Amino acid sequence: MCLAVPGRVLSLAEVDGVPMAEVDFGGVRKNVCLQYIPDAGVGEYVVVHVGFAIQRLDEASARETLANFERMGILEEEFGEVPR
């Protein structure tokens, strides 16, 4: 299954002219393309689908969604081992 998962932007970079970010998904960190929302900032929450941030999300909604996904085992399914 491939879901859109919320995560918090930890850092920003540019790779070959493409805006990128390191994003934390409840303990799992991944590099994400910010091409669709290049003005996303550190500390903001974004919804990520197949490696692309596709929209912003408020912190409360992001945390609630991550908690629900973790409870249902979806984070582990998406990312493998999820740190506790």
TORPA-4810 file (N, C-alpha, C, O; in nm, 3 decimals):
<nodes>
NODE_1_0.085_-0.116_0.000_0.000_0.000_0.000_0.090_0.123_0.000_0.197_0.122_0.061_M
NODE_2_0.049_0.226_-0.066_0.128_0.348_-0.070_0.038_0.465_-0.032_-0.043_0.512_-0.112_C
NODE_3_0.055_0.512_0.090_-0.029_0.619_0.142_0.043_0.752_0.137_0.165_0.759_0.121_L
NODE_4_-0.033_0.857_0.152_0.025_0.989_0.179_0.040_0.998_0.330_-0.056_0.978_0.404_A
NODE_5_0.162_1.027_0.377_0.194_1.024_0.519_0.243_1.161_0.562_0.326_1.220_0.494_V
NODE_6_0.192_1.213_0.675_0.241_1.343_0.723_0.376_1.330_0.792_0.405_1.229_0.856_P
NODE_7_0.458_1.432_0.776_0.588_1.436_0.842_0.631_1.579_0.866_0.579_1.672_0.804_G
NODE_8_0.728_1.595_0.956_0.779_1.727_0.994_0.911_1.754_0.923_1.002_1.671_0.926_R
NODE_9_0.920_1.869_0.859_1.042_1.908_0.788_1.151_1.939_0.891_1.133_2.024_0.978_V
NODE_10_1.264_1.869_0.879_1.376_1.888_0.970_1.484_1.979_0.913_1.543_2.060_0.984_L
NODE_11_1.509_1.966_0.783_1.613_2.047_0.719_1.582_2.059_0.571_1.510_1.979_0.513_S
NODE_12_1.640_2.164_0.511_1.619_2.193_0.370_1.752_2.186_0.296_1.858_2.213_0.353_L
NODE_13_1.745_2.150_0.169_1.865_2.145_0.084_1.821_2.160_-0.060_1.703_2.149_-0.093_A
NODE_14_1.917_2.185_-0.145_1.892_2.185_-0.288_1.985_2.082_-0.350_2.106_2.085_-0.327_E
NODE_15_1.929_1.992_-0.428_2.008_1.886_-0.491_1.985_1.896_-0.642_1.875_1.874_-0.691_V
NODE_16_2.091_1.930_-0.714_2.082_1.946_-0.860_1.969_2.040_-0.900_1.898_2.017_-0.998_D
NODE_17_1.954_2.147_-0.823_1.853_2.248_-0.853_1.712_2.214_-0.806_1.618_2.289_-0.834_G
NODE_18_1.696_2.104_-0.735_1.564_2.060_-0.687_1.556_2.082_-0.536_1.645_2.037_-0.463_V
NODE_19_1.451_2.149_-0.489_1.436_2.167_-0.344_1.402_2.034_-0.276_1.310_1.964_-0.318_P
NODE_20_1.478_2.002_-0.173_1.461_1.877_-0.100_1.454_1.906_0.050_1.492_2.014_0.095_M
NODE_21_1.406_1.809_0.125_1.400_1.822_0.270_1.421_1.686_0.335_1.387_1.582_0.278_A
NODE_22_1.478_1.688_0.455_1.478_1.570_0.539_1.352_1.582_0.623_1.330_1.684_0.688_E
NODE_23_1.269_1.479_0.620_1.139_1.482_0.687_1.131_1.367_0.786_1.172_1.255_0.756_V
NODE_24_1.078_1.395_0.905_1.060_1.296_1.011_0.916_1.248_1.012_0.823_1.327_1.024_D
NODE_25_0.900_1.116_1.000_0.768_1.053_1.003_0.757_0.971_1.131_0.765_0.848_1.127_F
NODE_26_0.740_1.037_1.242_0.726_0.966_1.368_0.847_0.882_1.405_0.832_0.772_1.459_G
NODE_27_0.966_0.931_1.376_1.089_0.860_1.411_1.165_0.806_1.291_1.284_0.775_1.302_G
NODE_28_1.100_0.796_1.178_1.166_0.753_1.054_1.195_0.878_0.972_1.106_0.959_0.947_V
NODE_29_1.320_0.893_0.931_1.360_1.011_0.852_1.385_0.971_0.708_1.453_0.873_0.679_R
NODE_30_1.330_1.050_0.618_1.346_1.026_0.475_1.373_1.157_0.404_1.332_1.264_0.450_K
NODE_31_1.442_1.149_0.290_1.459_1.264_0.203_1.338_1.275_0.112_1.292_1.175_0.055_N
NODE_32_1.287_1.397_0.098_1.162_1.421_0.027_1.181_1.537_-0.070_1.249_1.634_-0.039_V
NODE_33_1.120_1.525_-0.187_1.124_1.632_-0.286_1.018_1.737_-0.252_0.902_1.704_-0.225_C
NODE_34_1.058_1.864_-0.255_0.967_1.976_-0.227_0.926_2.051_-0.354_0.882_2.166_-0.345_L
NODE_35_0.938_1.990_-0.469_0.910_2.058_-0.595_0.770_2.117_-0.598_0.750_2.225_-0.655_Q
NODE_36_0.672_2.050_-0.539_0.533_2.099_-0.542_0.505_2.207_-0.438_0.413_2.286_-0.456_Y
NODE_37_0.583_2.211_-0.331_0.569_2.317_-0.230_0.709_2.364_-0.188_0.752_2.340_-0.075_I
NODE_38_0.779_2.431_-0.280_0.918_2.469_-0.256_0.939_2.569_-0.142_1.051_2.586_-0.095_P
NODE_39_0.833_2.636_-0.098_0.846_2.733_0.010_0.817_2.672_0.147_0.806_2.745_0.245_D
NODE_40_0.805_2.540_0.155_0.786_2.475_0.286_0.908_2.505_0.373_1.021_2.511_0.323_A
NODE_41_0.884_2.522_0.501_0.993_2.558_0.591_1.020_2.455_0.699_0.938_2.366_0.725_G
NODE_42_1.136_2.468_0.759_1.174_2.381_0.871_1.070_2.395_0.982_1.031_2.506_1.017_V
NODE_43_1.027_2.283_1.035_0.928_2.282_1.142_0.785_2.264_1.093_0.696_2.230_1.172_G
NODE_44_0.762_2.287_0.965_0.628_2.269_0.911_0.601_2.121_0.886_0.693_2.041_0.870_E
NODE_45_0.473_2.087_0.885_0.431_1.950_0.853_0.382_1.947_0.710_0.309_2.035_0.664_Y
NODE_46_0.423_1.842_0.639_0.382_1.824_0.501_0.327_1.682_0.484_0.363_1.591_0.559_V
NODE_47_0.242_1.666_0.385_0.190_1.535_0.349_0.275_1.485_0.232_0.290_1.554_0.132_V
NODE_48_0.330_1.364_0.246_0.423_1.310_0.147_0.363_1.185_0.082_0.313_1.095_0.150_V
NODE_49_0.370_1.183_-0.050_0.324_1.068_-0.127_0.431_1.033_-0.229_0.474_1.119_-0.306_H
NODE_50_0.473_0.910_-0.230_0.579_0.857_-0.317_0.699_0.949_-0.326_0.752_0.973_-0.435_V
NODE_51_0.742_1.002_-0.211_0.865_1.082_-0.206_0.848_1.229_-0.236_0.947_1.302_-0.236_G
NODE_52_0.727_1.275_-0.263_0.700_1.416_-0.292_0.608_1.475_-0.186_0.505_1.418_-0.154_F
NODE_53_0.647_1.591_-0.132_0.557_1.665_-0.043_0.450_1.726_-0.132_0.481_1.798_-0.227_A
NODE_54_0.323_1.698_-0.101_0.215_1.744_-0.189_0.125_1.850_-0.126_0.048_1.914_-0.196_I
NODE_55_0.135_1.869_0.006_0.059_1.976_0.072_0.109_1.995_0.214_0.178_1.910_0.268_Q
NODE_56_0.073_2.108_0.272_0.102_2.136_0.413_-0.011_2.080_0.499_-0.122_2.057_0.451_R
NODE_57_0.021_2.059_0.627_-0.077_2.009_0.721_-0.047_2.071_0.857_0.069_2.088_0.892_L
NODE_58_-0.151_2.104_0.933_-0.128_2.160_1.065_-0.075_2.051_1.159_-0.100_1.932_1.138_D
NODE_59_-0.002_2.094_1.261_0.066_2.001_1.351_-0.030_1.905_1.420_-0.001_1.785_1.429_E
NODE_60_-0.142_1.955_1.469_-0.236_1.868_1.541_-0.288_1.756_1.451_-0.294_1.640_1.493_A
NODE_61_-0.326_1.790_1.330_-0.375_1.689_1.236_-0.265_1.589_1.200_-0.291_1.469_1.189_S
NODE_62_-0.143_1.639_1.181_-0.032_1.552_1.146_-0.005_1.453_1.259_0.010_1.333_1.235_A
NODE_63_0.002_1.502_1.382_0.030_1.414_1.496_-0.082_1.310_1.516_-0.054_1.194_1.545_R
NODE_64_-0.206_1.353_1.500_-0.318_1.260_1.514_-0.313_1.152_1.406_-0.334_1.034_1.434_E
NODE_65_-0.284_1.192_1.284_-0.275_1.094_1.174_-0.160_0.998_1.196_-0.177_0.877_1.177_T
NODE_66_-0.043_1.048_1.236_0.071_0.960_1.263_0.040_0.861_1.375_0.075_0.744_1.366_L
NODE_67_-0.026_0.908_1.480_-0.062_0.820_1.592_-0.159_0.711_1.545_-0.143_0.595_1.582_A
NODE_68_-0.257_0.748_1.465_-0.352_0.650_1.413_-0.283_0.550_1.321_-0.308_0.430_1.329_N
NODE_69_-0.195_0.599_1.232_-0.122_0.510_1.142_-0.035_0.413_1.221_-0.029_0.294_1.189_F
NODE_70_0.032_0.463_1.325_0.117_0.377_1.408_0.034_0.271_1.478_0.072_0.154_1.482_E
NODE_71_-0.079_0.311_1.534_-0.166_0.219_1.606_-0.217_0.108_1.513_-0.233_-0.007_1.556_R
NODE_72_-0.241_0.141_1.386_-0.291_0.043_1.289_-0.178_-0.035_1.221_-0.205_-0.124_1.141_M
NODE_73_-0.052_0.000_1.253_0.060_-0.070_1.193_0.096_-0.022_1.054_0.176_-0.085_0.985_G
NODE_74_0.037_0.088_1.012_0.059_0.138_0.876_0.199_0.196_0.860_0.260_0.180_0.754_I
NODE_75_0.252_0.263_0.963_0.387_0.318_0.951_0.490_0.208_0.931_0.581_0.221_0.849_L
NODE_76_0.477_0.101_1.006_0.570_-0.010_0.990_0.556_-0.073_0.851_0.655_-0.111_0.790_E
NODE_77_0.434_-0.082_0.803_0.409_-0.136_0.669_0.474_-0.048_0.561_0.531_-0.099_0.465_E
NODE_78_0.463_0.083_0.579_0.519_0.177_0.482_0.671_0.188_0.489_0.738_0.192_0.386_E
NODE_79_0.727_0.191_0.612_0.868_0.223_0.631_0.951_0.109_0.685_1.073_0.123_0.693_F
NODE_80_0.892_-0.003_0.721_0.967_-0.111_0.785_0.970_-0.086_0.934_0.869_-0.044_0.991_G
NODE_81_1.081_-0.110_0.998_1.094_-0.093_1.142_1.076_0.053_1.183_1.148_0.139_1.133_E
NODE_82_0.983_0.081_1.271_0.957_0.217_1.319_1.014_0.229_1.460_0.975_0.152_1.548_V
NODE_83_1.105_0.325_1.485_1.160_0.344_1.620_1.049_0.375_1.720_0.951_0.441_1.687_P
NODE_84_1.067_0.329_1.840_0.968_0.356_1.947_1.027_0.452_2.046_0.961_0.489_2.144_R
</nodes>
